Amino acid sequence: MRALRRPAAARAGFTILELLVLLAILSIVASIGIPAYFARPEVTLDSAAKLLARDLREVQNRAALYEEPLQLRFLDDGAGYEALDARGESLISPYGKGPFLRCYDADAVFRGVEITTVRAGHGGRIRFDERGRPETSARVIVSFADESRTVFLRAGSGLIAIDGLEEPWVDLGL
């Protein structure tokens, strides 16, 4: 007895129409889910505070590497900060071409994040000497909605810590 064979169309996987419907459903779920995920303070605010801490460490390491004083200047409106050399010129971003400027409003992930308080020794600037040591201790408060995180930089040791995260975050230095 001969085995019955199904037509080639019956053996095929998904039709183009089925794939388009699936793609449309996934797009709708993503367009709703992704903004809702990033609107949660524990995601957006924690990420912004960790990014600030990493950028502080980047500027500190560059100061030590290039043996020149560098600084992080916070924007007056609380929208972000920029890394500058001793002459006040912007450093090149470690994440690509262009200036080392972090502006929260320009990045959809951080929309609504602002720097509400900067306590540093030099008019809202955090300065590192040519060996990468911070000249003074600093405290920066980053806020989103009704929550905030505090980034600390300790003079002398260069320790960077973030207060307000679910799990402790400490970077011990160079």
N, C-alpha and C positions, 0 to 999 in steps of 0.2 A: 504494500500500500504506500502510495506516495504521500510525503508530508505536505501539508498545505502551507503555502507561503502567503504572507500578507503583502499587500502592495507597498512599494517604497515609501509612499506618503504616510502610511499608517505607522511605519517604523521610525520615522523622523522624530526628533526631540520636540522642542517648542516651536511654535509658529512665531513669526515676526510680530503678529498682533499680540500674542501672549507676552512676549518679551517687552513690548512697548507699554502694555498695561502694568506689568511688574515695575518697570522703570518709573512710570508716572506715580505709582503708589509709594515707592522708595523716595522719590523726590519730595513728595508732599510730607511724608513723615520726617525727613531730614530738615525741611524748611521750617517745621514747627519745633522739632526736638532740639536742634543745635542751638538756636537762640535761647531757648528755655534753659538748656544746660549751662550756657555761659552767663546767664543772668543770675545764677546762684552766687552769692557773695563768697562762699567757701571755695569756689572754683576761680572766679575772676580776681577777687581780692588776693587770695593766696598766691596765684600766679603772678600778679603785679608786684607783690612784695618780694617774692623770690627772684623775679627778674631784676628788680632794683638792687637786691643783695649781690646778684651775679655781676651786674654792671659795676657796682662799687669795687668788687674784687678785680674785675677786668682793668679798670682804671688804675687801681693800686699796683697790679702786676706790671702794667705798661710803664708806670713811673719807675719801678725798680729795674725793669729790663732796659729802658732807654736812658736811665740815670738822669731824669729831668723831672722837675715838679709838675704835677698835673692836678686837675681839679674837676669836681662835678658841681655844676651850677644848676640850681632848681629854677624853673620858670616862675615868674611872678604870679601868674594866674593859677598855679597848682596843676597845670596840665601835663607836666613832665619835667625832664631835665636834659642837660647836654654835658658831654665831656669835653674839657678844654685843656689846651697846653698852657704853659706859663705866660705866653703872650696874649691869651684869651681867644686863640683860634681853635675852632672845632677839630677834634680828633676824627680820624676815619673810623667808621663803624666796623665793629668786628663781624657783623652779619652781612656785609656786602659793601658796595660802594656808597659813597655819600657821607654826610656828617654823622657823628655819633650823637644822635638826637633821639630821645624817646619822648614821643608825644602821645599820650593815652587816647585822646580823641581821634587821632588819625588811624588807630587800629581798632576795628570793630569789636574785637575780643575784649578790649579794655575800655570800651565806651562807658562813661559814668564813673570811672576811677579818677581820683584826684589826690594830690599831695596836699594835706591840710595843715601840717606843721613840720617845720624844719628847724631843728635846734642844732646849729653848728657854729663853730667859732668865728667864721669870717662872713658875716652877712648872708647867710643862706648858702654858703659854698663849703664843700668838703674838699680839703686840700691834702695832697700827699706829697711828701718831700721826695728828693731824688733817690732815696732808698726804698720808697714805697710805704713809708710809715705815715699814718694819718697825723696831721698836726694837732688835732683836738678830737675829743669824742664827739659823736653826733647821734641824734635821734630824729628819725623821719617817720611821720605817721601818714600812712596811705589809707584812704577811705573809699568805700563804695556803699551806696545806699545808707543804711544806719550802722554799718560795721566798719571796723578799722583794724589795721595791723601795724605794729611798730617795728621798724628796722633800726637796730642799734649797731654802731661802729665804735669800738673802744680804741682810744689813743694808746700808743705804746705797743700793745699786742696785735692790733689789727683785727681782733675777733669781730665777726659779724654775726648777729643773731636776730631772729624774728620772733616777736612776741605776739600771741594771739592765734597761732596755728593749732590745729588739733594735735599734731605731733611736733616736738621740739625741732627747730632748724638752727643749726650752728655751723659756721664755717670758721675754722680755727686760724686761718691765715695763709700766708704765702707758702 
